[in-house]
Amino acid sequence: MSIFSGLNRERYGPIVFALVASIICLIVYLKYDLSLTTCFTDKKAEFLSVGISLGAIWAGFIGVIMGLFMTLSNTDILTKMKDSGYINELHSYLISSIKGSIVFSMISFAGFFFLANNFEYYFCIWVGSIIYAGMTFLRAANISYSIMRKVHE
């Protein structure tokens, strides 16, 4: 299997993009000594509050999707997924999305302690966490949509 296969991009894409974004953010801050947060200097607390809420909403949405999958116990699509071995990947994607969303909420909460000092360093971690949570959420939502569309054909 190629390292750039569709399954590997699907599996590792969120973490790779999150790490790359955090590293680029940090390099830009350190090399060019730019204040990455000048565009929302007085709105830092509002961004963090929205981050907490967004992470919780994403986690709740994926929890609902997991509940829906529990109702698909005897369907053809679920049998095909079990036979192909993709069901384990789906479980992993769903739980990584919930974990990523909860960690994003926790990182957003922790940001309140960095409002006065070192916010730019914290911001780089925050950017990576929102990218990871968002990409894992989109991955789970897209796969779930594809499954639900097949169920209703």
N, C-alpha and C positions, 0 to 999 in steps of 0.2 A: 504494500500500500504506500502510495506517495505521501510525502509530508504535506503536500499541498492539495490533497484530496478533499472532496466536499465534506466528508465526515470530520476530517481533522480541522478544516476551517470552521466548521460548525462547532466542534468541541472546544477548540482552543482559541478561537477568534476573540471572544470577549476579554479573556485575561490578557492576551497579547496586546490588544488595542488599549486596554486600560493601563497596562504598564508603560507602553510607548508614550501615551498621552501624559502620564505623570512625569516620566523622565524628560520629555520635551519641555513641559511646563517648568520643571526645575532648572533645566539648562538655560532656558530663556531668562528666568529670574536671576540665576547666578552669573551668567555670561554678560548679559546686557544690563543688569541691575535695574530692571524695569519693575515697577510696582504693578503686579498683575491684577490688583484689586482696585485700581484707581477709578474704574468705571462704576463701581458700586461701593465707594468708601463708606457712605452713610447708610447703606442698605445691607450690610453684612449679616446682621441678626435676622432680617427678613428672609434672605436667601437660605440661611441655616434652618429657619422654621419651615420654609417650604420643602427643604430637603428631607426633614423629619417626616412631614406629612406624605410626601411623594413616595418615599421608601415604604411607609406603612401601607399606603394604597396599593402599591405594586405587590407587596407580600400578600395582602388580602385577596387581590385578584387571582394570583397564582394558586392560593389556597382554594378558591372557588373552582378553578380549573381542575385541581386535583380531586375535588369532590365530584365533579362531573365525570371524570375518568373512572371513578369507583362505580358509577352506574352503568358503565359499558362492559360489564363482566362477561357477557356471552355474545359478543358481536363478532362478525367476520373480520373487521379491521383490527380488533384487539388480538384475535387469533393469529392473523398475519404478522402483526408486530411481535408477538411472542415467538412465533416460528423463525422470524428473521433475526431475533436477538436484539432488536432495536428497542424493545420495551425497557431494558435496563438503562439504555442511554436516555430515554424519555424520563424515567424516574430521576436520573442524575440531573438532567436539565431542569426539571421542576424544582427539586430541592436546592440546586445551586442558585436558582432565581430567587427563591424565598430567602436563602441565606444572604445573597448579595444585596437584596433590598433591605433586610434588617441591618446588615453591617453598614450600608449607606446611611440609614437613619441614625445609627449609633455614631458614625463618624460626623454626621451633621450635628448631632447633639454635642459631641466633644468639641466642635468648633467654637462653641460659646466660651471655652476656656482659652482660646487663642485670639480672641478679638483684639486684645491690647498688644500682644507681642507675637512675633513669628507667624502672622496670619498667612503670609505668602507661601511659606513652606507647607503649612497645613492645607492651603488652597490646592496645591499640587496633588496631595493625597486625596482631597475631596473630588477633584476633577477625575482622577482615576476611578474612584469608587462610584461616581455617578455613571461613568461610561460602562463600567462592569455591570452595575445593577441594571442599567437601561438595556444593554445588549443581551443580557441573560433573560430579561423580561421579554424583549422582542422575540428572541429565539423561542422561548416557551409559548408565547402567544401565537406566533406563526405556525409552529408545529401543531398546536392545539386547534387552530383554525383549519388547517389541512385535514386533520383527523375528523373534526366535526363535519366538514364539507363532505368527506367520504362516507360518513355514517348516514348522511341525509340524501345520498344519491339514489 
